[in-house]
Amino acid sequence: MPTHIARIETFPVVYPTAGRFKFFEGPLGRPLGRQTVLVKITADNGVVGWGQSVPSPRWSYETLETVQTSLDRYIVPELIGLDAFDTEAVWSVMNRFIGPSFSTGAPLCKAGIDLALFDLTGKLLGQSAAQRWGRQGRDRVTLSWTLNPRTLDDVEPLLAEGRARGYRNFNVKVAPDPKFDLELCRLVKRLVPDGFLWADANGGYDEATALEVAPRLADLGVPVLEQPLPANRLSGYRNLKQQGALPIIMDEGIVSCVELEEFIKLGLLDGVAIKPARCGGLTEARRQVELLLDRGLMFLGSGLTDPDVSLAASLALYGAYDLKYPAALNGPQFLEGSVLADPLRVEDGGLAVPRGAGLGVEVDEAKIRLTPPAPPAPAP
């Protein structure tokens, strides 16, 4: 018998940040905090599912305000009454009322709905993600510690902090300064010679610089280069792929399987840093993982400094699909506080994959009410 969506509620939640991370620096240098919108979907039988949208305006065009407005005014009214298990119908409605840009429109916003429905239907089925997908997977995901130092003098203390918390693998934010980046990677490899070192440019190089830097990073022992160019520099990606100095990993440029298929055909990449939040949730992220594995390409696990529910979703996917590389899930590194009854905790540089039904975590609504509101916009 179908289970219908009876009610959808949204809650803006801003997590305090710890340490410096460039994507949480707002206008005039004011801290933004980690802005999110929690989504609660209640079925007509009273079962509840939770999701979370994680906008990051320094990383993409979505903000806390656009996410909540898109949900409350355009998407939520059209979803009431739909079958919670009819994923195709839900996505058809979301894509009709928030249309596409180059790819899926407002994917970070829509991820909140997708995750909440996955959680709700998983609870109704009494299955974890791995069980639902018929996979054995792993029960623990190894993490990577993020380094985004302002100066080289910052590197050793940041590394020491990560190692003290059990981390043995590191991802570094590079670009646009190749001289600094090479020295940074050389220093990290010297201090942590056996760790997996993952360089992420977030689209910050131009083509000429990327072509110059890639072989030099390879010489230092860096195994992959993520998003070296802006997402729309497709001929540049083709040239980097043809150069073959390093595996070229895409991130920001991959939102749906449509462009992933096209980019594979065009020979633009060696793999993708999967982010469920970036591509609208688990439904599409799982399709992309299966496509990559089918084509023999690299599947790396990443995130948008996800807290709580969004983090649990990433762990569910990476655990079920037996992620082979350390995951750049840095929410536990940069965020404080939790709305979970039993918060996710890093042990020995890794996180346990939640094994309960749905996403495997329980939201404590009392903690949501105590969360401070989003900071006001700065005065002009």
C-alpha positions in Angstrom: 0.0 0.0 0.0 1.5 3.4 -0.9 2.7 5.7 1.8 2.0 9.3 1.1 3.8 12.5 2.1 1.6 14.3 4.7 3.9 17.2 5.8 7.3 18.7 5.1 9.0 21.1 7.5 12.2 23.0 7.1 14.6 24.3 9.8 17.5 26.6 9.2 20.5 25.4 11.3 23.8 27.1 11.5 26.7 25.2 13.0 29.6 27.0 14.7 32.9 26.5 12.9 36.3 25.6 14.4 39.6 26.6 12.8 39.9 28.4 9.5 38.3 27.1 6.3 38.2 29.5 3.3 34.7 28.5 2.2 33.2 29.8 5.5 34.6 33.3 5.2 31.8 35.7 4.4 31.6 39.3 3.2 34.0 41.7 4.9 35.7 38.7 6.5 32.8 37.9 8.8 32.3 34.2 9.6 29.3 32.6 8.1 29.1 29.5 10.2 28.1 26.2 8.4 24.7 27.2 7.1 22.3 24.3 6.5 18.6 23.6 6.2 17.2 20.5 7.9 14.2 18.9 6.2 11.6 16.8 8.1 9.1 14.7 6.1 6.2 13.1 7.8 4.3 10.3 6.1 0.5 9.8 6.5 1.3 6.9 8.9 3.3 9.1 11.2 6.8 7.8 10.2 9.4 10.6 9.9 12.5 11.0 7.7 15.2 13.6 7.9 17.3 15.2 5.2 19.7 18.2 5.1 20.7 20.7 2.5 24.2 22.2 2.9 24.5 25.4 0.8 27.9 26.9 0.5 27.8 30.3 -1.3 31.6 30.5 -1.6 31.5 27.2 -3.4 28.3 27.5 -5.5 25.4 29.8 -6.1 23.1 28.3 -3.4 22.6 30.0 0.0 20.6 29.2 3.1 18.0 31.8 2.0 17.6 30.4 -1.5 17.4 26.9 -0.3 14.7 27.6 2.3 12.7 29.8 -0.1 12.9 27.2 -2.9 11.7 24.5 -0.6 9.0 26.3 1.2 7.5 28.3 -1.6 8.0 26.2 -4.7 8.8 22.5 -4.0 7.1 21.6 -0.7 3.5 22.5 -1.7 3.8 20.3 -4.8 5.1 17.2 -3.0 2.3 16.9 -0.4 0.3 13.8 -1.2 2.9 12.1 -3.4 3.9 8.5 -2.8 7.1 8.6 -0.7 8.5 5.6 -2.7 7.9 7.2 -6.1 11.3 8.8 -6.5 10.7 9.5 -10.2 7.6 11.5 -9.5 9.2 13.4 -6.7 12.2 14.4 -8.9 9.9 15.3 -11.8 8.1 17.8 -9.5 11.3 19.3 -8.1 12.8 19.7 -11.6 9.6 21.2 -12.9 9.3 23.9 -10.3 13.0 24.6 -9.9 14.3 24.3 -13.5 17.8 23.4 -14.7 20.8 25.6 -15.4 23.6 23.8 -17.2 22.6 20.7 -15.2 20.2 20.0 -12.3 18.9 23.3 -10.9 19.5 23.9 -7.2 20.9 20.5 -6.5 22.0 21.3 -2.9 18.5 22.4 -2.1 16.9 19.3 -3.6 19.3 17.0 -1.8 17.5 17.8 1.5 14.3 16.3 0.1 16.0 13.3 -1.5 17.8 12.4 1.7 14.7 12.9 3.9 12.7 10.5 1.6 15.5 8.0 1.6 15.6 8.1 5.4 11.8 7.8 5.6 11.4 4.9 3.1 14.4 3.1 4.6 12.7 3.2 8.0 9.5 1.9 6.5 11.4 -1.0 4.9 13.5 -1.5 8.0 16.7 -1.5 6.0 20.0 0.4 6.0 21.4 1.8 2.8 23.7 -1.1 2.2 20.8 -3.6 2.8 18.5 -1.7 0.5 21.1 -1.7 -2.3 22.0 -5.3 -1.7 25.6 -4.6 -0.8 27.9 -5.8 1.9 30.3 -2.8 1.9 32.3 -1.7 4.9 31.4 -0.6 8.3 34.0 2.2 8.6 35.2 5.0 6.3 38.8 6.3 6.6 39.0 10.2 6.5 41.4 12.7 5.1 42.4 15.8 7.0 42.0 19.1 5.1 44.9 21.5 4.9 44.3 25.1 3.7 47.1 27.0 5.3 47.8 30.7 4.7 51.5 30.3 5.0 54.0 27.3 5.0 54.7 28.0 8.6 51.1 26.9 9.4 51.6 23.5 7.8 53.4 21.6 10.6 51.0 22.7 13.4 48.0 21.8 11.2 49.5 18.4 10.4 50.3 17.8 14.0 46.7 18.6 15.0 45.4 16.1 12.4 47.8 13.4 13.4 46.9 13.9 17.1 43.3 13.2 16.2 44.2 9.9 14.4 44.4 11.1 10.8 47.0 9.6 8.5 45.9 11.0 5.2 45.7 14.6 3.9 44.0 16.6 1.2 45.4 20.0 0.4 43.7 23.1 -1.1 45.9 24.4 -3.9 45.7 27.2 -6.6 46.2 29.8 -7.8 49.9 30.1 -6.7 51.8 27.2 -8.2 55.0 28.0 -6.3 53.3 27.9 -2.9 51.4 24.8 -3.9 54.5 22.8 -4.8 56.2 23.8 -1.7 53.2 22.9 0.3 52.9 19.4 -1.2 56.6 18.9 -0.9 56.5 19.7 2.8 53.4 17.5 3.5 55.0 14.5 1.6 58.2 15.0 3.7 56.3 15.1 7.0 53.8 12.3 6.1 55.5 10.2 3.4 53.1 7.3 3.6 49.8 9.2 3.7 47.5 9.6 0.7 48.0 13.2 -0.4 45.1 14.6 -2.5 45.4 18.0 -4.2 42.2 19.9 -4.8 42.3 23.2 -6.8 38.6 23.9 -6.7 38.9 25.3 -10.3 41.6 27.8 -9.3 44.2 27.3 -12.1 44.2 28.5 -15.7 45.0 25.9 -18.3 48.7 26.8 -18.8 49.4 26.7 -15.1 47.6 23.4 -14.6 49.6 21.8 -17.4 52.8 23.1 -15.8 51.9 22.1 -12.3 50.5 18.6 -12.9 53.7 16.8 -13.8 55.6 18.5 -11.0 52.9 17.4 -8.5 53.3 13.9 -9.8 57.0 14.1 -9.2 56.3 14.9 -5.6 54.2 11.8 -5.2 50.7 13.4 -5.4 48.4 10.7 -6.8 45.5 12.8 -8.1 44.6 16.4 -9.0 41.0 17.4 -8.4 39.2 20.1 -10.3 42.3 21.9 -11.6 40.2 24.2 -13.9 36.8 25.9 -13.7 34.1 23.5 -14.6 33.4 25.0 -18.0 36.9 24.8 -19.4 36.3 21.5 -21.2 39.1 21.7 -23.8 41.5 22.3 -20.9 40.4 19.1 -19.2 40.9 17.3 -22.5 44.4 18.6 -22.7 45.2 17.7 -19.1 43.8 14.2 -19.6 45.9 13.8 -22.8 49.0 15.0 -20.9 48.5 12.1 -18.6 50.8 13.4 -15.8 48.2 12.8 -13.1 44.7 11.3 -12.9 42.3 14.3 -13.4 39.3 14.2 -11.0 36.2 16.3 -11.5 34.0 17.7 -8.8 32.1 21.0 -9.3 31.5 20.2 -13.0 29.6 17.0 -12.3 26.0 17.3 -11.1 24.1 14.7 -13.0 24.9 11.5 -14.9 24.0 13.3 -18.2 27.2 15.5 -18.2 29.2 12.7 -16.6 28.4 10.4 -19.5 29.3 13.2 -22.0 32.5 14.1 -20.2 33.6 10.4 -20.2 32.8 10.2 -24.0 34.9 13.3 -24.6 37.8 11.9 -22.6 37.9 14.8 -20.0 38.5 12.9 -16.7 39.8 9.9 -14.9 37.3 9.9 -12.1 35.0 12.0 -9.9 35.0 13.2 -6.3 31.5 12.1 -5.4 29.4 14.4 -3.2 25.8 13.4 -2.5 25.0 17.1 -1.6 26.4 18.4 -4.9 24.3 16.2 -7.1 20.9 16.4 -5.4 21.3 13.5 -2.9 21.8 9.8 -2.8 19.6 8.9 -5.8 21.9 10.6 -8.3 25.1 10.1 -6.4 24.6 6.3 -6.4 24.0 6.3 -10.1 27.2 8.2 -10.6 29.2 5.8 -8.5 27.9 2.8 -10.4 28.7 4.5 -13.7 32.2 5.2 -12.6 32.8 1.6 -11.4 31.3 0.2 -14.6 33.7 2.3 -16.7 36.7 1.5 -14.6 37.2 5.1 -13.5 38.2 6.4 -10.0 35.5 7.0 -7.4 36.7 9.2 -4.6 34.6 10.3 -1.6 34.3 14.0 -0.7 31.8 16.4 0.8 30.8 20.0 1.5 31.9 20.1 5.1 28.7 18.1 5.8 27.3 17.9 9.4 25.0 15.3 10.9 22.3 14.1 8.4 24.2 15.0 5.3 27.4 13.4 6.7 25.5 10.2 7.5 24.2 10.0 3.9 27.8 10.3 2.6 29.0 7.6 5.0 26.1 5.3 3.9 27.1 5.6 0.3 30.8 5.3 0.7 30.5 2.4 3.1 28.0 0.5 0.9 30.2 0.9 -2.2 33.4 0.0 -0.4 35.3 3.3 -0.9 39.0 2.5 -1.4 40.5 5.9 -0.7 40.4 8.2 2.3 37.3 10.4 2.2 37.6 14.2 2.3 34.7 14.6 4.7 35.9 17.4 6.9 32.7 18.3 8.8 34.1 16.7 12.0 37.3 18.8 11.5 35.8 22.2 11.0 32.3 22.1 12.7 31.1 22.1 16.3 27.8 21.0 17.7 25.3 18.4 16.5 21.5 18.0 16.3 21.8 14.2 16.6 20.8 12.2 19.6 24.1 10.3 19.2 26.6 12.5 17.3 29.0 11.0 14.8 32.5 10.8 16.3 35.9 10.3 14.7 37.9 7.5 16.1 41.4 6.7 14.8 41.0 9.0 11.8 37.7 7.4 10.6 34.0 7.3 11.1 31.7 4.3 11.6 29.0 3.9 9.0 25.6 4.2 10.6 23.8 0.8 10.4 20.3 1.7 11.4 17.3 1.8 9.1 17.2 4.8 6.6 20.2 7.0 7.1 20.9 5.3 10.5 20.9 8.5 12.6 18.3 10.0 15.0 17.7 13.8 15.1 17.0 15.3 18.5 14.5 18.1 17.7 15.2 19.8 21.0 18.7 20.6 19.7 17.3 22.1 16.6 15.3 24.7 18.6 18.4 25.7 20.4 20.5 26.3 17.3 21.2 30.0 16.7 19.7 31.6 13.6 21.7 32.5 10.6 23.9 35.6 11.1 22.5 38.8 9.6 23.8 40.1 6.3 26.6 42.7 6.7 25.6 46.3 6.5 26.5 48.0 3.1 
